[in-house]
Amino acid sequence: MNEIQDYFVCDSCSNKKFSLVFNFSLRFHGVNFSDDLIYERLKEETYECTECKKAYTIRQIEERLGEFKKKHKKR
């Protein structure tokens, strides 16, 4: 059987190399039972094209990879 390999590529420049970018934050909010604020620690991951710097979420990448699966299953 032949082997097929599809790469996720940038929509803007067709580059296939990406770097992982993290954003860290704290989100503060109040609660009904206290006057004190509570917080959540958040980490956001995006993947940035190494050529044009366009950013993609993991969800966008997974959706595109899912399209590859559908395309090749139809063959």
Secondary structure per residue as TSV (DSSP state, phi and psi in degrees):
chain	resnum	aa	ss	phi	psi
A	1	M	-	360.0	141.2
A	2	N	-	-73.0	151.4
A	3	E	-	-104.4	135.6
A	4	I	-	-122.3	134.1
A	5	Q	-	-131.2	118.7
A	6	D	-	-106.3	140.1
A	7	Y	-	-108.1	142.6
A	8	F	-	-70.6	125.9
A	9	V	-	-124.8	155.3
A	10	C	-	-65.2	134.9
A	11	D	T	-62.1	-33.1
A	12	S	T	-82.6	-43.6
A	13	C	T	-127.0	-0.3
A	14	S	-	66.3	17.8
A	15	N	-	-73.4	147.3
A	16	K	-	-111.9	8.2
A	17	K	-	-106.5	133.9
A	18	F	E	-136.0	151.7
A	19	S	E	-118.3	148.2
A	20	L	E	-84.1	130.7
A	21	V	E	-122.5	129.7
A	22	F	E	-108.5	143.0
A	23	N	E	-121.6	133.2
A	24	F	E	-117.4	137.6
A	25	S	E	-154.2	166.5
A	26	L	E	-119.8	134.6
A	27	R	E	-112.2	120.1
A	28	F	E	-101.7	141.2
A	29	H	E	-156.1	155.7
A	30	G	E	-86.3	165.9
A	31	V	E	-131.3	156.5
A	32	N	T	-63.1	-33.9
A	33	F	T	-91.9	4.0
A	34	S	E	-152.1	151.7
A	35	D	E	-83.6	-13.5
A	36	D	E	-77.8	149.7
A	37	L	E	-84.6	145.2
A	38	I	E	-112.3	164.0
A	39	Y	E	-137.7	157.2
A	40	E	E	-119.4	139.8
A	41	R	E	-92.4	127.2
A	42	L	E	-120.4	143.5
A	43	K	E	-132.0	119.9
A	44	E	E	-108.0	133.6
A	45	E	E	-112.3	131.6
A	46	T	E	-132.5	158.6
A	47	Y	E	-115.3	124.7
A	48	E	E	-110.4	131.2
A	49	C	E	-60.9	133.2
A	50	T	T	-75.0	-14.4
A	51	E	T	-92.5	-62.2
A	52	C	T	-102.0	-5.4
A	53	K	-	72.3	14.4
A	54	K	-	-68.0	138.1
A	55	A	E	-103.2	145.3
A	56	Y	E	-131.6	144.0
A	57	T	E	-86.4	162.2
A	58	I	H	-62.1	-32.4
A	59	R	H	-63.5	-43.5
A	60	Q	H	-62.3	-40.7
A	61	I	H	-66.3	-45.5
A	62	E	H	-61.2	-39.0
A	63	E	H	-62.2	-44.3
A	64	R	H	-65.7	-41.0
A	65	L	H	-64.1	-34.8
A	66	G	H	-63.1	-36.4
A	67	E	H	-64.1	-38.1
A	68	F	H	-60.1	-43.8
A	69	K	H	-60.5	-47.2
A	70	K	H	-60.9	-43.1
A	71	K	H	-60.2	-43.3
A	72	H	H	-82.0	-22.5
A	73	K	H	-70.2	-28.7
A	74	K	-	-72.2	-19.6
A	75	R	-	-71.8	360.0
